[in-house]
Amino acid sequence: MPQEELKITQRDLPHWEFNGAVYFITFKTRNRLELTPAARQIVLDACLFFHGKRYDIFVLVVMPDHVHMLIHPLVKEESQEEYWSVSSIMHSIKSYSAKQILKIMTNIGKVWQSERYDRIVRNDLELTNVWEYIRQNPVKAGLSDSPEDYPFFWQDTELQI
């Protein structure tokens, strides 16, 4: 059985990790760089690549200059006790997507801000509210009439905590 332990780290922002927790994560492009539709597809694909293997994604949206996701890191298969860390998950997503984006959006420099915003989701009500906030993000931004019409929106309606 995985051990319950709160891990606190800090760079510019504090980051709390708790085994088995669900996280609301936001990461932004550097200097509010607007990603092209092809670049947003790269980010969506990068986020979904380890879904069901290293983490479960409940809902995800890739906006022109930021990403919101609701994720649950999974236990590493080889250890049966250690969870994938949010920092390793985010490093994988941001590193891979940045390399791919730079192939199609040249001369833009760094793609991502070095930090991310993350929050441990504390209860079912907060989970529901965050899920709906992420769903409605492209609608509120005027990018689509419904979340499902936005091509860079994804949700797993089958996933349970």
N, C-alpha and C positions, 0 to 999 in steps of 0.2 A: 504494500500500500504506500503511495507517495506521501512523503512527510509534508505537513502544513507548515510553511515558514514564510514570513514576510521579508522580502529583500528590498532594501531601499538604496538607490544609487542617485547620483546627481551630476549633471554637467551644468548647463545653464538652468535647466528645469529639473525638479525632482521626479524620479520614476519609481513607483512602487510596484512590485511584482509579488503575487501570492499564488502559490500552486493551485490550479483548478479554477482560477478566476476567469471571468469574461472581461474583455477590455474594449473601451471605446477609444479608437486611435484616429488621430488626424495628423497628416504630414503634408507639408506645403512645398511648392517649388521655390527656388531661390529667387529673390527679387520679384516675386509674383509673376514669373515667366508663365505665359499661356501656352499650354501644350496643344499641339495640333490633334485632330481626331486620330490620326495614325499613332501618335505618341500616347494618347489616352488609352488606345487599344493595347499597346504594349504594357502599360501599367496594369490594366485590368487583367491581362493574361498572366503577368508576373505575380500579382496578388493571388490569383486562383491556382497557380501551379502546384503549391503544396497543400491546398485545401484537402482535408481528409487524411493527410499524411503527417504534417507537422502542426497543423492547427485546423480548426473548423471556422469557417466564415459564415456568419449569420446574414449579414448584409454589407454591401460595398458600393460606393459610388466614386467615380473618378471625374472630378470637376476640372475645368480648364487649368486651375492653378493650385488645387489641393485634392486630397483624397480623404474620405471618411470610411472607416470600417469598424465592424463589431466582430471581434474574434475571440476564440477560446483556444489557447495553446494546448497541445496534446502531450502526453507522456512520450518520451523517447523510447522506441521499441526495445533498443538494446539494454536500457537500464531498468525499466519498469518502475523507476522512482523519480527520475529527473524529467521535468517538463522542458519543452523548448522555451527558451527565454524570448521575451518580447524584443529585446535588443537584437538577438540573432535573427529572428524572423524579419524585423525591419531592415537589418543590414542586407539580408538576402534580396528582399524586394527592391529596395532602393538602389543597391549596387547593380543588380542585373538590369533593371529598367533604365537606369541612367546610361549604361553602356549601349543599350539598344537604341535609346532615344537620340543619343549623340550621332548615331549612324544616319538618322533621317532629319534631324534638326541640327545642322552644323553651325559652328561658330557661336554657340550660346553659353559656353563655359559650364559651370556646375549646374546640375539640374535641380537638386533637392537642397533644402535647408538641412543643416546637420542635425537639428533636434526634431523631435516629434512631440505631440501632445498626447498623453494617454491617461486614462482614468479607469480604475477598477469599477465595474458595474456592481452595485451593491444589492439590488433586489429585482424582483420581476417587474415592478412598476417602472423602475429606471430603465431596465432592458427594453421594455415596450416603448417608452418615450424616446430613447436614443434610436431605436430601430426606425420609428416613424420620422424622427428628425432627419436621419440619413436618407430615407426614402424620399422625403419631400424636398431635399436640397436642390435637385435640378429643376423642380417645379417652381420653387421660390425664386430661383435665379433666372427664371424665364427661358430655360433651355429646352423644356418640354411641357406638354399638357398633363402628363401623368408620369410617375416614376418608370413604369414599364415601357414608355415610349422613348426614354432616354437610352441610347445605345451603350453607355458606359455605366449602367446600373446593373447590379446582380444581387439576388437574394436567394437563400436556401429556405424555402418554406417547410421543408421536411425536418430540419434540424431542431433538436430538443436539447435543453440543458440537462 
